[in-house]
């Protein structure tokens, strides 16, 4: 009885230390799958490397590849291998990348010794060139030990794990490298081929396809861990987002390519909307991952990937039934891809055996999908080509039929043309007479516009000349009286020469002094000087008006001349001075080299019409500011041109008025106040000078006329 109790105690003691499910490794050329030998303890965060030795919640794994499909995994594993080979050193190999933290401990006596720390959340965690994890268990020949593994992962966990010697594990990893290399080579060839076709055809289908292929390859390499090893190895924190984000992006572009290729908006509107919903779900997946919610991200990915596949395959089948042949390849490609995904999932859940085929079926499925999609695109080009040939054949048939009809119509047309020719000749005579009458009318209207401007100009000139002339006239009578007084004094001095008597001479001098005192000679001198200055100023003002009139009056000069436009603007302002109300402030900013080749008189007419309109626009304001302005600026611009800006603070104009302002007979003035030809003549004169005129204006914000003229006119 004592022996039996001792045997039972020994058995439970060994079981507690992990010896109840020993892995016997005896063939150095083989690998042993560890999954079914694991003892697993969930909620591993409750235990550390000391308290785990006393944990009693381990349960035996029943699966060759334990799978934890929900992210944020935190578990402890326990297994006990025995090395029955002559090789010193047994290796533990996990053929899965997305493990955030992996710490391996060896039971030595009554405590755990840390032997390895791996994981894609740890910087520089692996010395292997592979993204997967290989650890030396430090188990000598004919040795045995118990190992504890603490695993934490922010991603779903697939424990595809093995033990064996290094050459056997290396052979297994070389298969993965070969498979991934072939897969990458296929995708690279397809990518480059279709990139070339895109540059040749500029077809949007190819553009979306090459982006999809790129994103698909990037997502697969991220899932396998190669992007971490070769792109962002120093930044392991990226691995938290990398898999869900790249997978979601690849799915988005796969759906966009499907929508474009299958023309779902036209053929299957309902599925088109449903597929767009999957795009939004993938965007939510990306946002959730960046918000550190990978549980949500992977839940969306798992459901959305299946939904996308079913929707695309169903849409393709419906479109196939409508006679769209490229959809056959498309449906086949997605069926193969989903088949590979299903086989891979069944392998992870131990329904199918974990062999080379089931392990790498996902690469095979996606590669076949990419190849068939490329074939579908090529077939689509052939379909377009056949459609084009049929369209050209129909067009040729229609062209021949039209040619026949044209010949028949030509016979009829020749008869009608001969009849119409005589009618047109008669109409031509009538049009010639009407054109001559129109030219005469146009000449009369232009003359009327000139006479209107001349009348306005004459009134201004009369007023301008009248002011200085009146000033001269008003100074003449006082000057005449002052001169008469001086002449009286001078005559009195002349009488002194006739006096012989000294007493009479002295009396006459006293009389002259009294006369000078009475007339205030000093005042007379100043008054005469002021009167002469006033007359001189009036004469100079009159001369200035005459000079301005002479500058402005070159209206009928027919030859080009080089003149200074500033002189023309100033002469126009001189003649319009009487029209400026007191509340208008005139600002002149002449910054250009004003010498240009032009018809001076015609340009002066342009300035007069625009400035006159500016004055009238300010007068038309219902409420006037204390100081309204007219600003005239000139500046030199590129291409050897000068820009003249005339801006007022008047009532402005609407867009409709701006569109019609240069049309003949268009006017906003009351009937009888304008002919409607002023701005039409302005436009014609600017056009004759090879220039441009633009208007910047809004209602109640004034108007700016911008004239652009070349410094030199073309010789032709």
C-alpha positions in Angstrom: 0.0 0.0 0.0 2.9 2.4 0.9 4.5 1.6 -2.5 1.3 2.4 -4.3 0.9 5.8 -2.6 4.5 6.6 -3.3 4.0 5.8 -6.9 0.9 8.0 -7.2 2.8 10.9 -5.5 5.7 10.6 -7.9 3.3 10.5 -10.8 1.5 13.8 -9.8 4.9 15.5 -9.0 6.2 14.7 -12.5 2.9 15.9 -14.0 3.2 19.2 -12.2 6.6 19.7 -13.6 5.5 19.1 -17.2 6.8 15.5 -17.5 3.4 14.0 -18.2 3.5 14.7 -21.9 7.1 14.3 -22.9 8.3 14.9 -26.5 10.8 12.3 -27.6 13.2 13.6 -30.3 15.1 10.7 -31.8 15.4 11.4 -35.5 17.9 14.3 -36.2 16.7 14.7 -39.8 13.1 15.3 -38.8 11.0 18.1 -37.1 8.4 17.3 -34.5 5.3 19.5 -34.3 4.9 20.7 -30.8 1.4 22.1 -30.7 -0.4 19.0 -29.4 2.2 18.6 -26.7 1.7 22.1 -25.2 0.1 22.6 -21.9 -1.6 26.0 -22.1 -2.5 28.5 -19.4 -4.6 31.5 -20.3 -4.7 34.9 -18.6 -0.9 34.7 -18.4 -0.6 38.3 -17.1 -1.5 37.0 -13.6 1.7 35.1 -13.4 5.4 35.9 -13.5 8.4 33.6 -13.9 8.2 32.6 -10.2 4.5 32.2 -9.5 3.9 30.2 -12.8 5.7 27.2 -11.2 2.8 26.9 -8.8 0.0 27.5 -11.3 -2.4 24.6 -11.6 -4.6 25.9 -14.4 -2.6 24.4 -17.3 -4.7 22.4 -19.8 -3.4 20.0 -22.4 -3.6 21.2 -26.1 -5.6 18.9 -28.4 -4.5 20.6 -31.6 -1.4 20.3 -33.7 -1.5 24.0 -34.3 -3.3 25.9 -31.4 -5.1 29.0 -32.8 -6.1 32.1 -30.8 -8.3 34.0 -33.3 -9.0 37.0 -31.0 -6.1 39.6 -30.6 -4.6 40.6 -27.3 -3.4 37.1 -26.4 -1.6 36.5 -23.1 -0.7 32.9 -22.4 1.9 30.6 -20.8 3.0 27.4 -22.6 4.7 24.4 -21.1 6.4 21.4 -22.8 9.0 18.8 -22.0 11.3 17.5 -24.7 13.9 14.8 -24.5 16.9 14.7 -26.9 17.6 11.1 -27.8 20.1 12.0 -30.5 23.8 12.4 -30.5 23.4 16.1 -31.5 24.0 18.7 -28.8 21.5 21.5 -29.0 17.8 21.2 -29.8 16.0 24.2 -31.4 12.5 25.5 -31.0 11.0 27.1 -34.1 7.7 29.1 -34.5 6.7 29.5 -38.1 4.6 32.6 -37.4 5.6 36.3 -37.3 2.8 38.2 -35.5 3.9 37.6 -31.9 4.5 40.8 -29.9 6.5 39.3 -27.0 7.9 35.8 -26.7 10.0 34.8 -23.6 11.4 31.3 -23.2 12.4 29.9 -19.8 14.1 26.6 -18.9 13.3 24.9 -15.6 16.5 24.4 -13.7 16.0 22.8 -10.4 13.2 24.7 -8.7 13.5 28.0 -10.7 13.2 29.2 -14.3 16.2 30.4 -16.2 15.5 33.0 -19.0 17.1 31.8 -22.2 15.5 33.9 -25.0 13.4 37.0 -25.6 11.8 37.4 -29.0 8.9 39.3 -30.6 8.1 42.0 -33.2 7.4 44.5 -30.5 11.0 44.3 -29.2 13.8 46.1 -31.1 16.6 43.9 -32.4 15.0 40.9 -30.8 16.1 38.2 -33.3 19.5 37.4 -34.7 18.0 35.3 -37.4 17.7 36.6 -41.0 14.1 35.1 -41.0 11.2 37.0 -39.6 10.1 33.9 -37.7 11.6 32.8 -34.4 14.3 30.2 -33.8 15.6 29.6 -30.2 18.4 27.2 -29.0 16.8 25.3 -26.1 20.3 24.4 -24.8 19.3 20.8 -24.5 22.4 18.4 -24.8 22.4 14.9 -26.2 20.4 12.4 -24.1 19.2 15.3 -22.0 15.6 16.3 -21.0 14.1 19.5 -19.6 10.9 21.4 -19.1 10.4 24.8 -20.8 7.9 27.6 -20.1 7.0 30.1 -22.8 5.2 33.4 -22.0 3.5 34.8 -25.2 1.8 38.1 -25.6 0.4 39.3 -28.9 -1.7 42.2 -30.1 -2.7 40.0 -33.1 -4.4 36.7 -33.6 -1.9 33.9 -32.7 -1.2 30.7 -34.7 1.2 28.4 -32.8 2.7 26.6 -35.8 5.7 25.4 -33.8 8.4 22.7 -34.1 11.5 21.3 -32.4 14.5 19.8 -34.1 18.1 20.3 -34.9 19.2 23.4 -36.8 19.7 21.8 -40.2 16.2 20.4 -40.2 14.8 23.8 -39.1 16.9 25.6 -41.7 15.6 23.2 -44.4 12.0 24.1 -43.3 12.8 27.8 -43.4 14.4 27.6 -46.9 11.1 26.2 -48.2 9.4 29.4 -46.9 12.1 31.6 -48.4 11.7 29.8 -51.7 8.0 30.0 -51.7 8.0 33.7 -50.8 10.6 34.5 -53.4 8.6 32.7 -56.1 5.5 34.5 -55.0 7.3 37.9 -55.0 8.8 37.1 -58.5 5.3 36.4 -59.9 3.8 39.6 -58.4 6.8 41.7 -59.5 6.6 40.4 -63.1 2.8 41.0 -63.2 3.3 44.5 -61.7 6.0 45.5 -64.2 4.1 44.0 -67.2 0.8 45.8 -66.3 2.7 49.0 -65.4 4.1 49.0 -69.0 0.6 48.4 -70.3 -0.7 51.3 -68.3 1.8 53.7 -69.7 0.9 52.4 -73.2 -2.9 52.5 -72.9 -3.4 55.0 -70.1 -6.4 52.8 -69.0 -7.7 53.5 -65.5 -8.2 49.7 -65.0 -4.5 49.1 -65.3 -3.7 52.0 -62.9 -6.0 50.6 -60.2 -4.7 47.0 -60.9 -1.0 47.9 -60.4 -1.9 49.7 -57.2 -3.8 46.7 -56.0 -1.0 44.3 -56.9 1.5 46.6 -55.0 -0.7 46.8 -51.9 -1.4 43.0 -52.0 2.3 42.2 -52.2 3.0 44.7 -49.4 0.3 43.2 -47.2 1.5 39.6 -47.7 5.1 40.5 -47.0 3.9 42.4 -43.9 1.9 39.4 -42.7 5.0 37.2 -43.3 7.2 39.7 -41.4 9.6 40.6 -44.2 8.7 44.3 -44.3 9.6 44.5 -40.6 12.9 42.8 -41.1 13.9 44.9 -44.1 12.0 48.2 -43.8 11.2 49.3 -40.3 13.3 46.9 -38.1 14.5 49.8 -35.8 10.8 50.8 -35.2 9.0 47.7 -33.9 6.0 49.8 -32.7 4.8 50.0 -36.3 4.0 46.3 -36.2 1.0 47.0 -34.0 -0.7 48.7 -37.0 1.1 47.2 -40.0 -0.9 44.0 -40.6 -4.5 45.3 -40.2 -3.7 48.6 -42.0 -1.9 47.1 -45.0 -4.6 44.3 -45.3 -7.4 46.9 -45.2 -5.6 49.1 -47.8 -5.1 46.1 -50.1 -8.8 45.2 -49.8 -9.9 48.8 -50.5 -7.9 48.9 -53.8 -9.1 45.4 -54.6 -12.7 46.6 -54.3 -12.0 49.8 -56.3 -10.4 47.7 -59.1 -13.4 45.4 -59.0 -15.9 48.3 -59.3 -14.0 49.7 -62.3 -13.3 46.4 -64.0 -16.8 44.8 -63.6 -18.7 48.1 -64.2 -20.8 47.3 -61.3 -22.5 50.7 -61.2 -24.1 49.9 -64.6 -24.5 46.1 -64.4 -25.2 45.5 -60.6 -26.1 48.8 -58.9 -27.1 47.1 -55.6 -23.8 45.2 -55.3 -22.0 48.4 -56.3 -23.4 50.1 -53.2 -22.7 47.1 -51.0 -19.1 46.9 -52.1 -18.7 50.6 -51.3 -19.9 49.9 -47.8 -17.0 47.4 -47.5 -14.6 50.2 -48.4 -16.0 52.3 -45.5 -15.7 49.3 -43.2 -12.0 49.0 -44.1 -11.5 52.7 -43.4 -13.1 52.1 -40.0 -10.7 49.1 -39.6 -7.7 51.4 -40.2 -9.0 54.1 -37.8 -9.6 51.4 -35.1 -6.0 50.1 -35.5 -4.5 53.5 -35.1 -6.7 54.0 -32.0 -5.1 50.8 -30.6 -8.2 48.7 -31.0 -7.0 45.7 -33.0 -9.8 43.6 -31.7 -12.2 45.7 -33.7 -9.8 45.8 -36.7 -9.3 42.1 -37.0 -13.1 41.4 -36.4 -13.8 43.8 -39.4 -11.0 42.2 -41.5 -12.3 38.6 -40.9 -15.9 39.4 -41.7 -15.2 41.9 -44.4 -12.8 39.7 -46.4 -15.4 37.0 -46.7 -18.1 39.5 -47.5 -16.0 41.2 -50.2 -15.2 37.8 -51.8 -18.8 36.7 -51.8 -20.1 40.1 -53.2 -17.4 40.2 -55.9 -18.0 36.6 -57.0 -21.8 37.0 -57.0 -21.5 40.3 -59.0 -19.1 38.6 -61.5 -21.5 35.7 -62.0 -24.4 38.1 -62.6 -22.3 40.1 -65.1 -21.2 36.9 -66.8 -24.8 36.0 -67.4 -25.2 39.4 -69.1 -22.5 38.4 -71.6 -19.5 40.2 -70.3 -16.7 37.6 -70.9 -13.8 39.2 -68.9 -15.9 38.6 -65.8 -15.3 34.8 -66.2 -11.6 35.2 -65.4 -12.4 37.7 -62.7 -14.8 35.3 -60.9 -12.4 32.4 -61.2 -9.5 34.4 -59.7 -11.5 35.4 -56.6 -12.9 31.8 -56.2 -9.3 30.5 -56.2 -8.2 33.2 -53.8 -11.1 32.4 -51.4 -10.5 28.7 -51.8 -6.9 29.2 -50.7 -8.1 31.4 -47.8 -10.5 28.6 -46.7 -7.9 25.8 -46.9 -5.4 28.0 -44.9 -8.1 28.6 -42.2 -9.0 24.8 -42.1 -5.3 24.0 -41.6 -5.1 26.6 -38.8 -8.0 24.9 -37.0 -6.4 21.4 -37.5 -9.2 20.2 -39.8 -6.6 19.8 -42.6 -3.1 18.6 -42.0 -0.3 21.1 -41.7 1.9 20.3 -44.7 3.7 22.3 -47.4 0.5 22.7 -49.5 -1.8 23.9 -46.7 0.9 26.1 -45.2 1.6 28.1 -48.4 -1.8 27.8 -50.1 -2.5 31.4 -49.4 0.5 32.5 -51.4 -0.6 30.2 -54.2 -4.2 31.4 -54.2 -3.2 35.1 -54.2 -0.6 34.5 -57.0 -3.2 32.7 -59.1 -5.7 35.5 -58.5 -3.1 38.1 -59.6 -2.3 36.1 -62.8 -6.0 35.5 -63.7 -6.8 39.2 -63.1 -4.0 40.1 -65.4 -5.4 37.7 -68.0 -8.8 39.2 -67.4 -7.4 42.7 -68.2 -5.8 41.4 -71.4 -9.0 39.7 -72.4 -10.8 43.0 -71.8 -8.5 44.7 -74.2 -9.3 42.0 -76.8 -13.0 42.6 -76.1 -12.5 46.3 -76.6 -10.6 45.5 -79.8 -13.4 43.3 -81.2 -16.0 45.9 -80.2 -13.9 48.6 -82.0 -13.6 46.4 -85.1 -17.4 45.8 -85.1 -18.0 49.5 -84.6 -15.6 50.3 -87.5 -17.4 47.8 -89.7 -20.8 49.3 -88.9 -19.3 52.8 -89.4 -18.0 51.7 -92.8 -21.4 50.2 -93.8 -23.1 53.4 -92.7 -20.5 55.5 -94.6 -21.1 53.6 -97.8 -24.8 54.0 -97.4 -24.3 57.7 -96.8 -22.1 58.0 -99.8 -24.8 56.6 -102.0 -27.3 59.0 -100.5 -24.9 61.9 -101.0 -24.5 61.1 -104.7 -28.3 61.1 -105.0 -28.6 64.3 -103.1 -25.8 66.0 -105.2 -27.9 65.7 -108.3 -30.8 67.4 -106.5 -28.6 70.0 -105.0 -27.1 71.0 -108.3 -30.5 71.9 -109.5 -31.4 73.7 -106.3 -28.0 75.5 -106.3 -28.5 76.9 -109.7 -31.9 78.2 -108.6 -30.6 79.6 -105.4 -27.5 81.2 -107.1 -29.7 83.6 -109.0 -31.7 84.4 -105.8 -28.5 85.0 -103.9 -27.2 87.3 -106.6 -30.3 89.4 -106.2 -30.0 89.3 -102.5 -26.4 90.3 -102.7 -27.2 93.4 -104.6 -29.8 94.3 -101.9 -27.3 93.6 -99.1 -24.6 95.8 -100.7 -27.1 98.7 -100.8 -28.0 98.0 -97.1 -24.3 97.8 -96.2 -23.6 101.2 -97.8 -26.6 102.6 -95.9 -25.3 101.1 -92.7 -21.8 102.5 -93.2 -23.3 106.0 -93.8 -25.4 105.6 -90.6 -22.4 104.4 -88.6 -20.4 107.4 -89.8 -23.2 109.7 -88.8 -23.5 108.1 -85.4 -19.7 108.3 -84.8 -19.8 112.0 -85.9 -22.7 112.5 -83.5 -20.6 111.0 -80.7 -17.7 113.2 -81.6 -20.0 116.3 -81.7 -21.4 115.4 -78.3 -17.9 115.1 -76.9 -16.9 118.3 -78.7 -19.9 120.1 -77.2 -19.0 119.0 -73.8 -15.4 119.9 -74.4 -16.3 123.4 -75.8 -18.4 124.2 -72.8 -15.6 123.2 -70.5 -13.0 125.2 -72.5 -15.2 128.2 -72.6 -15.6 128.1 -68.8 -11.9 127.5 -68.2 -10.8 130.3 -70.5 -13.5 132.7 -69.2 -12.2 132.5 -65.6 -8.6 133.7 -66.3 -9.9 136.3 -68.9 -12.3 137.7 -66.4 -9.5 137.9 -63.9 -7.4 139.8 -66.4 -10.3 142.1 -67.3 -11.1 142.8 -63.6 -7.5 143.9 -63.0 -7.3 146.3 -66.0 -9.5 149.1 -64.5 -7.7 149.3 -61.1 -4.4 149.1 -63.0 -5.5 152.0 -65.3 -6.5 154.2 -62.3 -3.2 153.4 -60.5 -1.2 154.3 -63.6 -3.2 157.6 -64.0 -2.3 158.5 -60.4 1.4 157.8 -61.1 1.2 159.8 -64.3 -0.2 162.8 -62.3 2.8 162.7 -60.0 5.2 162.4 -63.0 3.4 165.4 -64.8 3.8 167.5 -61.6 7.6 166.7 -61.6 7.7 167.8 -65.3 6.2 171.2 -64.4 9.2 171.9 -62.1 11.4 172.4 -65.2 9.3 175.5 -66.2 9.6 177.3 -62.8 12.3 180.0 -62.5 11.5 181.5 -59.1 13.0 179.5 -56.3 10.2 180.3 -53.9 7.7 179.0 -56.5 9.9 175.9 -57.0 9.8 175.2 -53.3 6.0 175.6 -53.1 5.6 173.3 -56.1 7.7 170.6 -54.4 5.6 170.9 -51.3 2.5 170.4 -53.5 4.0 167.3 -55.1 4.8 165.9 -51.7 1.2 166.5 -50.6 0.0 164.7 -53.8 2.3 161.7 -53.2 1.2 161.5 -49.6 -2.5 161.7 -50.6 -2.0 158.9 -53.2 0.2 156.7 -51.0 2.8 155.9 -53.7 4.2 152.9 -51.8 0.8 151.3 -51.8 0.3 152.1 -55.4 3.6 150.3 -56.3 2.5 147.2 -54.5 -1.0 147.3 -55.9 0.3 147.7 -59.5 2.8 144.8 -58.9 -0.1 142.5 -57.6 -2.4 143.5 -60.5 0.4 142.7 -63.0 1.0 139.4 -61.4 -2.7 138.6 -61.5 -2.8 139.5 -65.2 0.3 137.4 -65.8 -1.3 134.4 -63.9 -4.5 134.7 -66.0 -2.5 134.9 -69.2 -0.4 131.8 -68.2 -3.6 129.9 -67.2 -5.1 130.8 -70.6 -1.8 129.6 -72.4 -1.9 126.4 -70.4 -5.5 125.7 -71.6 -4.5 126.5 -75.1 -1.5 124.1 -74.9 -3.8 121.3 -73.4 -6.3 121.9 -76.2 -3.5 121.7 -78.8 -2.2 118.4 -77.3 -5.7 117.0 -77.1 -6.9 118.2 -80.5 -4.8 115.7 -82.5 -7.9 113.6 -83.1 -7.6 113.4 -86.9 -3.9 112.6 -87.1 -3.6 109.4 -89.3 0.1 108.6 -88.7 1.7 106.8 -85.8 3.8 109.0 -83.5 5.9 108.5 -80.4 4.3 110.6 -77.7 4.1 110.6 -73.9 0.8 109.3 -72.7 1.2 111.2 -69.5 1.0 114.5 -71.6 -2.3 113.2 -73.1 -3.8 112.3 -69.7 -2.8 115.7 -68.3 -4.2 117.6 -71.3 -7.4 115.7 -70.9 -7.6 116.5 -67.2 -6.9 120.2 -68.0 -9.9 120.3 -70.4 -12.1 118.4 -68.0 -11.1 120.4 -64.9 -14.4 122.3 -64.9 -16.4 119.0 -64.8 -14.7 117.9 -61.5 -17.0 118.6 -58.4 -15.3 119.9 -55.3 -15.7 116.6 -53.5 -13.7 114.5 -56.0 -10.0 114.1 -55.2 -7.8 113.3 -58.2 -4.8 111.1 -57.6 -2.1 110.7 -60.2 0.6 108.0 -59.9 2.7 107.9 -63.1 5.4 105.2 -62.7 5.7 104.1 -66.4 8.0 105.2 -69.2 5.1 106.9 -70.9 6.7 107.1 -74.4 4.7 104.9 -76.8 3.9 104.7 -80.5 0.2 105.5 -81.0 -2.4 107.7 -82.6 -2.3 110.5 -79.9 -5.7 112.1 -80.6 -7.5 108.8 -80.5 -5.9 107.8 -77.2 -6.9 111.2 -75.8 -10.5 110.5 -76.8 -10.2 107.2 -74.8 -9.0 109.0 -71.7 -11.7 111.6 -72.0 -14.5 109.1 -72.4 -13.4 106.9 -69.4 -12.6 109.9 -67.1 -16.0 111.5 -68.0 -17.8 108.3 -67.2 -15.9 108.1 -63.9 -17.0 111.6 -62.9 -20.6 110.8 -63.9 -20.5 107.5 -61.9 -19.5 109.4 -58.8 -22.1 112.0 -59.3 -24.7 109.3 -59.7 -24.1 108.0 -56.1 -27.1 108.5 -53.9 -25.0 109.0 -50.8 -21.5 110.5 -51.4 -18.5 110.2 -49.1 -16.7 113.3 -47.8 -14.0 112.7 -50.4 -14.6 110.6 -53.5 -11.6 109.7 -55.6 -10.5 109.1 -59.1 -7.0 107.4 -59.2 -5.0 107.3 -62.4 -2.0 105.0 -62.4 0.6 103.9 -65.0 3.2 101.2 -64.8 5.5 99.2 -67.1 4.7 95.5 -67.3 6.3 92.5 -69.0 6.4 92.0 -72.8 7.4 95.7 -73.3 3.9 97.0 -72.4 2.5 99.8 -70.4 -0.6 99.5 -68.1 -2.9 102.4 -67.5 -5.5 102.1 -64.6 -8.4 104.6 -64.2 -10.3 103.7 -61.0 -13.2 105.6 -59.5 -15.3 105.3 -56.3 -18.6 105.6 -58.2 -21.7 103.4 -58.3 -19.9 100.4 -60.0 -21.6 98.0 -62.3 -23.2 94.6 -62.4 -21.8 91.6 -64.3 -24.5 92.0 -66.9 -23.5 95.6 -67.6 -19.8 94.6 -67.8 -20.7 92.1 -70.5 -22.5 94.6 -72.6 -20.7 97.9 -71.9 -18.6 97.7 -75.1 -21.5 97.0 -77.3 -22.6 99.8 -79.7 -25.7 101.7 -78.5 -25.7 100.1 -75.0 -26.1 102.8 -72.3 -27.3 103.0 -68.7 -28.0 106.8 -69.0 -31.4 108.3 -69.5 -32.7 108.8 -73.0 -31.1 111.8 -74.6 -28.1 111.8 -72.2 -25.8 109.5 -74.3 -25.5 107.9 -77.7 -24.2 104.5 -76.3 -21.2 104.7 -78.6 -18.6 106.1 -76.2 -17.3 102.9 -74.8 -17.7 101.1 -78.2 -15.4 103.7 -79.7 -13.0 103.2 -76.8 -12.8 99.5 -77.4 -12.3 100.0 -81.1 -9.4 102.5 -80.5 -7.7 100.1 -78.0 -8.1 97.2 -80.4 -6.5 99.4 -83.2 -3.5 99.9 -80.9 -3.1 96.1 -80.4 -4.0 96.6 -76.7 -6.5 95.2 -74.2 -9.0 96.8 -71.9 -10.4 95.0 -68.8 -13.0 96.1 -66.2 -12.9 95.3 -62.5 -16.2 96.4 -60.8 -18.9 95.5 -58.4 -22.1 97.3 -57.6 -21.5 100.1 -55.1 -17.7 99.4 -55.1 -16.6 101.6 -58.0 -15.0 100.6 -61.3 -11.5 100.2 -62.5 -10.7 100.3 -66.3 -7.3 98.6 -67.0 -5.8 99.5 -70.4 -2.7 97.5 -71.6 -0.8 99.0 -74.6 2.4 98.0 -76.3 5.3 100.5 -76.3 5.8 99.8 -80.0 3.3 99.0 -82.7 4.0 96.2 -85.3 5.3 97.5 -88.6 2.6 95.6 -90.5 
